[in-house]
Amino acid sequence: MPPTDLLQGTLDLLILKTLALEPQHGWGIAQRIQQVSKDALLIGQGSLYPALHRLEYKGWIQAEWGASENNRKAKFYSLTKTGQKRLATEMEEWDRLTNAIALVLKQV
């Protein structure tokens, strides 16, 4: 199956959820989303890094330099307290949206 295009705003939710598990560098975030989605969601650098910068600007994530698993210098991102609250809000909004869409799709 080809990769799926993401709804606008969904990438932020996926990043926040991924970082809720543990801090990650950018490539690790993209790989985790791809792995968990069974290759249905492929996040390109052209989408990922602007989203990371946007989330950092909003104060939902923070970044610090560290060494990656192959000993390369990498920026590691983690959720802030504000980001944890935002993730909870985003998850509630996602549930509401998907439930509403399901109701419409189930109509005969």
PEVENTA-V273696 format. One record per backbone hydrogen bond with DSSP energy under -0.5 kcal/mol. NH is the residue of the N-H (numbers start at 1). CO is the residue of the C=O. If there is no record, write none. Layout:
nh=NH co=CO
nh=NH co=CO
//
This chain:
nh=4 co=40
nh=10 co=7
nh=11 co=7
nh=13 co=9
nh=14 co=10
nh=15 co=11
nh=16 co=12
nh=17 co=13
nh=18 co=14
nh=19 co=15
nh=20 co=16
nh=21 co=17
nh=21 co=18
nh=22 co=18
nh=24 co=77
nh=26 co=75
nh=29 co=25
nh=30 co=26
nh=31 co=27
nh=32 co=28
nh=33 co=29
nh=34 co=30
nh=35 co=31
nh=36 co=32
nh=37 co=33
nh=38 co=35
nh=39 co=34
nh=40 co=37
nh=42 co=40
nh=43 co=41
nh=44 co=42
nh=47 co=44
nh=48 co=44
nh=49 co=45
nh=51 co=47
nh=52 co=48
nh=53 co=49
nh=54 co=50
nh=55 co=51
nh=56 co=52
nh=57 co=53
nh=58 co=54
nh=59 co=56
nh=60 co=55
nh=61 co=55
nh=62 co=78
nh=64 co=76
nh=66 co=74
nh=68 co=72
nh=71 co=68
nh=74 co=66
nh=76 co=64
nh=76 co=74
nh=77 co=24
nh=78 co=62
nh=79 co=19
nh=80 co=60
nh=84 co=80
nh=85 co=81
nh=86 co=82
nh=87 co=83
nh=88 co=84
nh=89 co=85
nh=90 co=86
nh=91 co=87
nh=92 co=88
nh=93 co=89
nh=94 co=90
nh=95 co=91
nh=96 co=92
nh=97 co=93
nh=98 co=94
nh=99 co=95
nh=100 co=96
nh=101 co=97
nh=102 co=98
nh=103 co=99
nh=104 co=100
nh=105 co=101
nh=106 co=102
nh=107 co=103
nh=107 co=104
//
